[in-house]
Amino acid sequence: MGIGPIDEMLDVHGAPRPHCGAYWKWLEAQPPDQLARKRSEADALFHRVGITFAVYGEDAGTERLIPFDIVPRILPLEEWTRLEAGLKQRAHALNAFIADIYHEQHILSCGVIPPEQVLCNLQYRPEMQGVDVPGGIYAHIAGIDVVRDSDGRFRVLEDNLRVPSGVSYMLENRKMMMRLFPELFAHHSIEPVEHYPDLLLENLKSVAPAGIADPTVVLLTPGRYNSAYFEHAFLAQQMGIELVEGQDLFVLDDVLYMRTTRGPQRVDVLYRRVDDDFLDPLSFRSDSSLGVAGLLTVYRAGRLTIANAIGTGVADDKSIYPYVPEMIRFYLSEEPLIDNVPTWILARPQDCAYVLDHLPELVVKEVHGAGGYGMLIGPAASRAEIEAFRARIRAQPGRYIAQPTLALSTSPTFAASEIEPRHIDLRPFVLSGKEVAVVPGGLTRVALTKGSLVVNSSQGGGTKDTWVLGR
């Protein structure tokens, strides 16, 4: 690998890369005070629309605006085409893996993945064993996080298959850029993303239970206090479907119904933004008020599609992530088009010994962690933090994986009052139904703190529009 981060827009001499030349020329001509006014306008508009996320923890009950950067991330079409092929390949393999582990378990019996890594995983749901799901699709919506390394190659950082979020920010970022800078869209051929809600609805309807000619789709939310509630309401409105909570649904004669002012209406496809544990108090957590009693029975009877399927989370667990390249070889007989980030599995004694000897150099993550929590970034940690994490690893090594500290690529960002480089990643959204589709681009997340590698919104990260330049 190279030794330092590459910049997405500028080469090592500070000149714009060929596909960014026209935009960079425009950007250099913009007075800083004009850019500052545009950023303030964006903040005011986002507040007015209510594009916020709820905060958990010590600031629980408050809401924040996710900072929006007005400098886009720009990808040439040929590079996007290669990335898209790799994302589709990965989605095919992950769906094949989930179907396999809940049926014949060939990949386990062949020794490709240790059975205990799957069968003892907290996200593995024995209740789904032998259940045939409509279309054989488990991960209908996947948010696959990719980063560019110091050699300029994209690598997959993690797979988000349970209830992946962030697509509303991708859509709103594009709307905002078109409103603030319409002249840029007149002079650049930028691939559209605004058709995502239509594509998602079409995707969900395509995997409705057999025999349903005009399926009813609803979006199940935990409610207004969930951190992603804005997105739930936004997507339901954009798709023209009902946004429901558990109390709005009931099961009768192994069929799921929605309460309406016109009486009960059958539900055929449930796009759920509620975790497995809370979906059915009769089958999972008995204290849950977010789900629907008897939902699993309807699902097992084949009378409902749940997106994403119950039990899908086992495939986005960080302890399973290192095996995805082997899944691609096993199920598709192909070589991975996008590599993983090199990963040490601390359940392996030799990997654990290496990581303990090199903690100050590595990033260590809890296998069930999310949102940037439960992790150690060795180069940025104090000696006390490293030693505390060392003790946690020694106590339960199987809870962790480790990766090298990547030199994530940077992108010019309007930070404070001037353009400066900031580290970024990318979350494209992959839809699996009768076909596999990806809208061009995705959500670019940016670490707004200078030098920081943490892009998560819960940790102070922001977002920017992602342009894929068309023909």
Backbone torsions as a table, in degrees:
resi	resn	phi	psi	omega
1	MET	NA	157.8	173.8
2	GLY	-68.2	179.9	-173.6
3	ILE	-105.3	-10.9	-178.8
4	GLY	-145.8	167.9	-178.4
5	PRO	-70.4	145.7	172.6
6	ILE	-96.3	154.6	178.0
7	ASP	-96.3	135.5	-176.1
8	GLU	-68.6	-28.6	-172.8
9	MET	-106.5	-28.0	-174.2
10	LEU	-120.9	146.1	177.0
11	ASP	-85.6	-175.7	-174.5
12	VAL	-64.6	-17.6	179.4
13	HIS	-95.6	2.0	179.6
14	GLY	84.0	6.8	177.9
15	ALA	-89.3	147.7	-179.2
16	PRO	-66.5	141.8	174.2
17	ARG	-65.5	153.8	-171.9
18	PRO	-51.0	-41.9	-176.7
19	HIS	-75.8	-10.1	-178.3
20	CYS	-106.5	0.4	-172.0
21	GLY	-57.1	-48.4	-176.9
22	ALA	-65.1	-42.9	179.4
23	TYR	-64.8	-44.4	-176.8
24	TRP	-62.4	-38.0	177.6
25	LYS	-61.6	-42.3	177.3
26	TRP	-64.3	-44.9	-176.4
27	LEU	-62.5	-41.9	-178.9
28	GLU	-64.2	-23.1	-178.9
29	ALA	-85.7	-6.0	-177.1
30	GLN	-86.8	126.1	175.9
31	PRO	-64.2	140.1	-179.8
32	PRO	-55.3	-36.3	-178.6
33	ASP	-68.2	-30.2	175.6
34	GLN	-66.9	-43.3	177.8
35	LEU	-63.7	-39.5	179.3
36	ALA	-63.4	-38.8	178.6
37	ARG	-65.7	-40.4	179.1
38	LYS	-64.4	-39.4	178.9
39	ARG	-65.5	-41.0	178.3
40	SER	-64.1	-38.1	177.9
41	GLU	-63.3	-41.5	178.2
42	ALA	-62.7	-45.3	179.7
43	ASP	-59.1	-43.9	-178.5
44	ALA	-64.5	-40.8	-179.7
45	LEU	-67.6	-41.6	178.4
46	PHE	-62.8	-39.9	177.5
47	HIS	-63.0	-41.8	-176.9
48	ARG	-64.5	-39.8	-179.5
49	VAL	-75.3	-23.2	179.8
50	GLY	90.4	30.5	-178.7
51	ILE	-84.0	81.4	-178.7
52	THR	-130.0	170.4	172.4
53	PHE	-131.9	144.0	-179.1
54	ALA	-74.4	149.6	-177.8
55	VAL	-109.1	132.8	176.3
56	TYR	-100.8	175.4	175.9
57	GLY	85.5	-141.2	-170.9
58	GLU	-68.5	-22.6	178.3
59	ASP	-104.3	25.6	-175.0
60	ALA	-52.0	140.3	178.0
61	GLY	95.8	-13.5	178.4
62	THR	-93.8	163.8	177.4
63	GLU	-127.9	146.7	-179.2
64	ARG	-126.4	153.9	170.6
65	LEU	-88.1	130.6	175.0
66	ILE	-75.4	120.1	-177.0
67	PRO	-57.1	138.0	-178.6
68	PHE	-114.4	128.7	178.5
69	ASP	-98.8	133.9	-174.4
70	ILE	-85.4	-2.4	176.2
71	VAL	-95.3	116.8	-175.8
72	PRO	-75.3	162.3	168.7
73	ARG	-97.2	131.5	-171.7
74	ILE	-119.5	126.7	178.0
75	LEU	-118.6	135.7	174.1
76	PRO	-72.6	152.1	-174.2
77	LEU	-59.5	-40.9	-177.0
78	GLU	-65.1	-34.5	177.4
79	GLU	-70.8	-41.6	177.7
80	TRP	-61.2	-39.8	-178.7
81	THR	-59.7	-41.1	177.7
82	ARG	-67.1	-42.6	-179.9
83	LEU	-64.3	-43.2	-179.7
84	GLU	-59.4	-41.9	178.8
85	ALA	-61.5	-40.4	178.6
86	GLY	-67.5	-37.3	178.8
87	LEU	-66.5	-42.7	179.0
88	LYS	-64.8	-40.9	178.0
89	GLN	-59.4	-43.6	-178.3
90	ARG	-65.8	-42.0	179.2
91	ALA	-63.0	-41.2	177.0
92	HIS	-58.8	-46.6	-177.0
93	ALA	-66.9	-40.6	-179.4
94	LEU	-65.7	-40.7	177.1
95	ASN	-65.3	-39.3	177.7
96	ALA	-63.9	-38.8	179.2
97	PHE	-63.4	-47.1	-177.5
98	ILE	-65.0	-42.2	177.3
99	ALA	-60.2	-40.0	-177.6
100	ASP	-67.4	-46.7	-174.8
101	ILE	-68.9	-20.8	176.6
102	TYR	-96.9	7.0	176.1
103	HIS	-132.9	-104.5	-171.3
104	GLU	-76.8	-24.6	179.3
105	GLN	61.4	40.0	179.4
106	HIS	-58.6	-40.8	-174.7
107	ILE	-66.8	-25.3	177.5
108	LEU	-81.0	-44.0	-178.7
109	SER	-67.7	-25.5	177.5
110	CYS	-83.9	-3.5	175.8
111	GLY	78.3	13.7	179.7
112	VAL	-70.2	-39.3	176.0
113	ILE	-126.1	132.1	177.5
114	PRO	-58.3	128.3	-176.8
115	PRO	-53.2	-37.3	-178.0
116	GLU	-64.5	-25.9	178.8
117	GLN	-64.2	-28.7	-179.2
118	VAL	-98.5	-54.1	-170.1
119	LEU	-71.0	-22.1	177.8
120	CYS	-101.6	6.0	-179.1
121	ASN	-72.9	140.7	-178.8
122	LEU	-63.3	-23.6	-178.1
123	GLN	-91.8	-5.9	177.0
124	TYR	-74.7	129.7	-177.1
125	ARG	-112.9	101.6	178.7
126	PRO	-56.8	-26.4	-179.4
127	GLU	-62.0	-19.6	-178.1
128	MET	-92.6	-2.3	-178.1
129	GLN	-62.8	125.1	178.9
130	GLY	80.5	2.2	179.9
131	VAL	-84.3	125.5	175.9
132	ASP	-90.5	122.5	-178.4
133	VAL	-99.7	150.7	-177.6
134	PRO	-55.1	129.0	178.2
135	GLY	73.3	-2.5	-177.2
136	GLY	68.0	17.4	-177.8
137	ILE	-101.6	130.3	179.6
138	TYR	-109.4	-47.6	-179.8
139	ALA	-100.3	85.9	-178.9
140	HIS	-71.1	-33.5	179.8
141	ILE	-128.0	122.0	178.8
142	ALA	-125.8	132.6	171.9
143	GLY	-106.1	104.2	-173.7
144	ILE	-102.0	112.2	-176.3
145	ASP	-80.5	125.9	178.6
146	VAL	-124.4	149.2	177.3
147	VAL	-131.1	156.6	175.2
148	ARG	-102.8	129.1	-177.5
149	ASP	-87.5	-176.6	-174.8
150	SER	-71.9	-9.9	173.6
151	ASP	-92.3	-1.0	179.1
152	GLY	88.0	5.2	-178.5
153	ARG	-94.9	141.8	172.7
154	PHE	-75.4	140.8	173.6
155	ARG	-133.6	147.0	176.5
156	VAL	-80.1	127.3	178.4
157	LEU	-91.2	-41.6	175.1
158	GLU	-164.8	162.1	178.6
159	ASP	-110.4	130.0	178.4
160	ASN	-112.6	108.3	-171.9
161	LEU	-123.1	-6.1	-177.7
162	ARG	-80.0	-78.6	176.8
163	VAL	-133.5	67.9	-175.1
164	PRO	-60.1	137.1	-176.2
165	SER	-122.1	170.9	174.1
166	GLY	113.2	-11.6	-175.0
167	VAL	-67.3	-27.5	178.4
168	SER	-64.1	-34.2	178.8
169	TYR	-70.5	-35.3	174.6
170	MET	-57.9	-45.3	-176.9
171	LEU	-71.7	-42.5	-178.8
172	GLU	-71.3	-33.1	176.4
173	ASN	-61.5	-41.7	178.7
174	ARG	-65.1	-45.0	178.5
175	LYS	-59.2	-39.2	-179.1
176	MET	-66.7	-44.2	-180.0
177	MET	-63.5	-38.2	179.5
178	MET	-67.9	-31.4	178.6
179	ARG	-75.6	-41.9	-176.7
180	LEU	-76.1	-38.1	-172.1
181	PHE	-131.8	61.9	-177.5
182	PRO	-59.8	-28.1	-178.5
183	GLU	-64.8	-30.0	179.3
184	LEU	-66.6	-36.7	-178.9
185	PHE	-78.1	-18.4	174.9
186	ALA	-77.2	-25.3	-174.5
187	HIS	-110.6	-1.1	176.7
188	HIS	-125.6	141.5	174.1
189	SER	-90.8	99.9	-173.7
190	ILE	-112.7	125.7	-179.0
191	GLU	-61.6	137.4	-176.1
192	PRO	-77.0	155.0	173.9
193	VAL	-126.1	-10.2	-170.3
194	GLU	-68.3	-11.5	178.6
195	HIS	-84.0	2.8	-177.4
196	TYR	-54.7	-48.9	-179.2
197	PRO	-57.6	-39.8	178.1
198	ASP	-65.5	-40.9	179.5
199	LEU	-64.8	-40.3	178.9
200	LEU	-64.0	-45.5	-179.5
201	LEU	-63.4	-43.6	177.7
202	GLU	-61.2	-40.1	179.1
203	ASN	-62.9	-45.1	-178.0
204	LEU	-68.0	-40.5	179.1
205	LYS	-66.5	-29.9	-176.8
206	SER	-68.7	-18.2	-179.2
207	VAL	-115.3	25.8	174.6
208	ALA	-66.3	159.0	177.9
209	PRO	-54.6	149.4	-178.1
210	ALA	-57.0	140.5	175.6
211	GLY	89.7	-1.6	179.8
212	ILE	-95.9	110.4	-174.8
213	ALA	-76.6	-40.0	-177.8
214	ASP	-130.6	79.2	-172.1
215	PRO	-66.1	145.2	173.3
216	THR	-93.8	124.0	-178.9
217	VAL	-111.5	134.8	173.7
218	VAL	-131.5	158.6	177.4
219	LEU	-110.4	120.3	-178.9
220	LEU	-93.8	119.1	179.7
221	THR	-112.8	150.4	173.0
222	PRO	-70.4	-16.5	179.4
223	GLY	125.2	177.3	-170.1
224	ARG	-66.8	-17.1	-179.4
225	TYR	-90.4	0.0	176.0
226	ASN	-73.4	146.3	-174.9
227	SER	-62.5	-26.5	-177.2
228	ALA	-107.3	23.1	-176.0
229	TYR	-60.3	-38.4	177.9
230	PHE	-54.2	-44.7	-178.1
231	GLU	-65.1	-40.4	179.8
232	HIS	-59.2	-49.5	-179.1
233	ALA	-64.9	-40.4	-179.2
234	PHE	-61.8	-49.7	-177.0
235	LEU	-66.4	-40.1	178.3
236	ALA	-61.0	-43.2	179.9
237	GLN	-65.2	-42.8	-178.4
238	GLN	-67.3	-33.6	179.5
239	MET	-85.7	-12.5	-178.5
240	GLY	72.2	34.3	179.1
241	ILE	-119.3	167.9	-178.8
242	GLU	-78.6	137.6	170.2
243	LEU	-94.7	119.7	-173.5
244	VAL	-127.1	156.7	169.3
245	GLU	-111.8	169.2	-176.5
246	GLY	-54.2	-36.1	-177.8
247	GLN	-69.5	-14.2	178.8
248	ASP	-85.5	-4.9	-174.1
249	LEU	-121.3	154.7	173.9
250	PHE	-154.2	159.7	-179.9
251	VAL	-109.8	133.6	176.6
252	LEU	-142.8	124.6	179.2
253	ASP	52.9	45.6	177.1
254	ASP	60.5	30.6	174.3
255	VAL	-129.9	142.1	178.6
256	LEU	-92.6	132.1	179.5
257	TYR	-124.4	153.5	173.6
258	MET	-111.2	135.6	175.4
259	ARG	-76.5	129.2	176.9
260	THR	-134.1	169.3	178.5
261	THR	-69.1	-14.6	178.9
262	ARG	-101.2	8.6	-178.7
263	GLY	104.8	178.9	-177.0
264	PRO	-62.0	140.7	175.0
265	GLN	-127.9	131.2	-179.3
266	ARG	-65.4	141.9	175.9
267	VAL	-111.1	130.5	-177.4
268	ASP	-106.6	-32.0	-179.2
269	VAL	-131.9	124.8	-179.8
270	LEU	-111.2	105.9	173.4
271	TYR	-85.3	101.0	-170.9
272	ARG	-98.9	137.2	172.9
273	ARG	-116.7	34.6	179.0
274	VAL	-121.0	134.8	-179.0
275	ASP	-65.3	155.4	-179.3
276	ASP	-45.7	-49.6	-172.3
277	ASP	-55.1	-26.8	-172.5
278	PHE	-105.8	5.0	-172.9
279	LEU	-75.2	-36.2	-174.5
280	ASP	-144.2	107.1	-177.8
281	PRO	-65.0	-16.4	178.0
282	LEU	-81.5	-20.7	-175.3
283	SER	-115.0	-27.7	-176.6
284	PHE	-121.0	-118.5	-178.4
285	ARG	-76.4	118.3	-176.1
286	SER	-70.4	-17.2	-178.4
287	ASP	-92.2	5.8	-177.2
288	SER	-76.7	132.8	173.2
289	SER	-110.7	8.5	-175.5
290	LEU	-93.1	-19.8	-174.8
291	GLY	-104.7	-153.2	-175.1
292	VAL	-135.1	123.1	178.8
293	ALA	-62.8	126.4	178.7
294	GLY	91.7	3.4	-176.9
295	LEU	-60.6	-41.1	-178.7
296	LEU	-63.6	-35.7	179.1
297	THR	-62.3	-43.6	177.4
298	VAL	-61.6	-43.0	-177.7
299	TYR	-64.2	-46.7	-178.2
300	ARG	-66.0	-25.7	179.1
301	ALA	-79.2	-4.3	178.5
302	GLY	78.4	19.8	-176.3
303	ARG	-104.9	14.0	-177.3
304	LEU	-157.4	140.9	168.7
305	THR	-101.9	130.2	174.3
306	ILE	-113.6	126.2	179.9
307	ALA	-121.2	122.3	-7.3
308	ASN	-77.6	160.0	-174.2
309	ALA	-61.8	151.3	172.0
310	ILE	-59.7	135.5	178.7
311	GLY	90.4	-2.2	-179.5
312	THR	-66.1	-27.5	-175.0
313	GLY	-58.0	-22.0	179.9
314	VAL	-61.1	-27.8	-177.3
315	ALA	-84.9	-10.7	176.1
316	ASP	-108.9	8.4	175.1
317	ASP	-68.6	140.4	-175.3
318	LYS	-66.3	-18.4	176.8
319	SER	-78.6	-18.1	177.9
320	ILE	-92.6	-29.2	-178.2
321	TYR	-47.1	-43.8	-177.9
322	PRO	-61.1	-18.3	-176.0
323	TYR	-93.3	-2.8	-176.5
324	VAL	-60.6	-40.9	176.0
325	PRO	-57.0	-37.3	176.9
326	GLU	-69.2	-32.7	175.2
327	MET	-61.3	-42.3	-179.0
328	ILE	-61.4	-44.3	178.8
329	ARG	-66.2	-40.6	-174.4
330	PHE	-69.6	-47.6	-173.8
331	TYR	-89.9	-31.9	-173.2
332	LEU	-108.5	-11.0	-176.6
333	SER	54.5	41.8	179.0
334	GLU	-131.4	159.4	171.7
335	GLU	-86.5	143.3	179.7
336	PRO	-59.1	135.0	177.4
337	LEU	-82.8	-23.8	174.8
338	ILE	-125.4	126.1	179.9
339	ASP	-77.4	155.1	166.4
340	ASN	-73.1	165.7	163.7
341	VAL	-73.6	135.3	176.8
342	PRO	-51.1	134.6	-171.6
343	THR	-138.1	135.0	172.3
344	TRP	-99.7	132.8	178.4
345	ILE	-99.5	110.5	-169.9
346	LEU	-72.5	-11.2	172.4
347	ALA	-67.0	-19.0	176.0
348	ARG	-87.2	123.1	-175.1
349	PRO	-54.5	-40.1	-177.9
350	GLN	-69.7	-36.0	176.9
351	ASP	-66.7	-42.3	-178.5
352	CYS	-63.1	-42.7	-179.7
353	ALA	-61.7	-42.5	179.9
354	TYR	-63.3	-45.8	-176.8
355	VAL	-64.4	-42.4	179.1
356	LEU	-61.7	-30.8	178.9
357	ASP	-79.9	-15.1	-174.1
358	HIS	-128.4	24.7	-176.1
359	LEU	-52.4	-41.4	-177.8
360	PRO	-63.6	-13.3	-176.4
361	GLU	-101.6	-11.3	-165.4
362	LEU	-115.9	165.9	169.0
363	VAL	-105.9	126.0	-179.7
364	VAL	-115.5	133.0	-176.0
365	LYS	-126.9	142.4	169.4
366	GLU	-70.1	138.2	-175.3
367	VAL	-66.8	-25.1	178.6
368	HIS	-103.9	6.3	-177.0
369	GLY	-76.1	161.0	178.3
370	ALA	-157.0	163.4	174.5
371	GLY	70.9	17.4	179.6
372	GLY	84.5	2.5	178.3
373	TYR	-92.8	163.8	175.2
374	GLY	65.9	32.9	-178.6
375	MET	-136.2	158.8	177.3
376	LEU	-121.3	125.1	171.8
377	ILE	-102.8	96.5	-170.2
378	GLY	-49.7	-51.6	-176.8
379	PRO	-63.3	-21.2	-178.6
380	ALA	-101.7	0.1	-174.6
381	ALA	-94.6	152.1	174.7
382	SER	-78.4	165.4	178.6
383	ARG	-60.2	-39.3	-179.8
384	ALA	-64.0	-41.4	179.6
385	GLU	-64.9	-39.6	179.1
386	ILE	-64.5	-43.7	-179.1
387	GLU	-67.4	-37.0	177.6
388	ALA	-64.9	-39.6	179.4
389	PHE	-70.5	-34.5	177.7
390	ARG	-59.4	-41.2	179.6
391	ALA	-65.3	-38.5	179.7
392	ARG	-66.3	-39.9	179.0
393	ILE	-64.3	-45.7	-179.0
394	ARG	-61.8	-34.1	-178.7
395	ALA	-72.2	-39.2	-177.3
396	GLN	-144.2	73.0	-176.3
397	PRO	-60.4	-31.0	-178.1
398	GLY	-66.4	-10.7	-179.6
399	ARG	-83.4	-2.7	-170.0
400	TYR	-131.8	152.5	163.9
401	ILE	-124.6	165.7	177.7
402	ALA	-138.0	151.4	179.7
403	GLN	-140.1	156.3	174.5
404	PRO	-64.2	154.5	175.0
405	THR	-75.2	106.8	-174.6
406	LEU	-77.0	145.1	171.5
407	ALA	-85.9	75.9	-177.1
408	LEU	-55.2	143.0	178.6
409	SER	-62.3	159.0	178.9
410	THR	-115.9	164.2	176.0
411	SER	-141.2	141.7	174.8
412	PRO	-55.6	132.9	-174.5
413	THR	-137.4	138.7	177.8
414	PHE	-80.8	87.3	-176.8
415	ALA	-99.3	129.1	-177.8
416	ALA	57.9	-102.0	-176.3
417	SER	-127.2	10.9	-179.6
418	GLU	-148.2	167.9	-179.8
419	ILE	-83.6	122.1	179.1
420	GLU	-138.2	154.2	177.9
421	PRO	-74.2	140.7	174.2
422	ARG	-137.5	148.9	-179.0
423	HIS	-72.5	146.2	-175.7
424	ILE	-139.4	160.3	165.1
425	ASP	-133.3	-172.8	-177.5
426	LEU	-144.7	132.3	174.7
427	ARG	-117.5	93.2	170.7
428	PRO	-75.4	154.1	-179.0
429	PHE	-112.2	119.9	-175.1
430	VAL	-106.5	123.9	-179.0
431	LEU	-106.0	127.0	-179.5
432	SER	-117.2	120.6	174.7
433	GLY	-144.2	-130.1	172.9
434	LYS	-64.7	-28.6	173.5
435	GLU	-125.5	166.1	173.0
436	VAL	-108.3	126.9	-175.2
437	ALA	-133.2	149.1	177.1
438	VAL	-136.5	126.0	174.0
439	VAL	-74.2	146.6	-172.6
440	PRO	-69.8	117.2	179.0
441	GLY	115.8	-118.8	-175.8
442	GLY	132.7	-166.0	-179.5
443	LEU	-97.4	113.6	172.7
444	THR	-87.3	123.4	177.0
445	ARG	-105.1	143.4	-173.1
446	VAL	-130.3	134.2	176.5
447	ALA	-82.5	103.0	-171.7
448	LEU	-73.1	-23.4	177.9
449	THR	-76.5	129.0	-176.5
450	LYS	-56.8	126.6	178.7
451	GLY	85.5	-13.5	-177.3
452	SER	-73.1	148.2	176.4
453	LEU	-107.8	1.2	-175.5
454	VAL	-96.5	113.5	-174.8
455	VAL	-99.6	-7.6	-174.1
456	ASN	-61.2	138.9	179.6
457	SER	-61.2	-33.5	179.9
458	SER	-68.5	-15.2	-179.2
459	GLN	-112.8	20.1	175.0
460	GLY	94.0	9.9	179.3
461	GLY	-77.6	165.1	177.3
462	GLY	-124.9	-171.3	-179.7
463	THR	-135.6	161.9	173.5
464	LYS	-146.6	159.7	179.2
465	ASP	-68.9	146.5	179.3
466	THR	-115.2	118.4	-179.8
467	TRP	-102.5	127.7	165.2
468	VAL	-105.4	117.1	-176.9
469	LEU	-74.5	127.1	-178.9
470	GLY	-84.3	-172.9	-178.7
471	ARG	-74.9	NA	NA
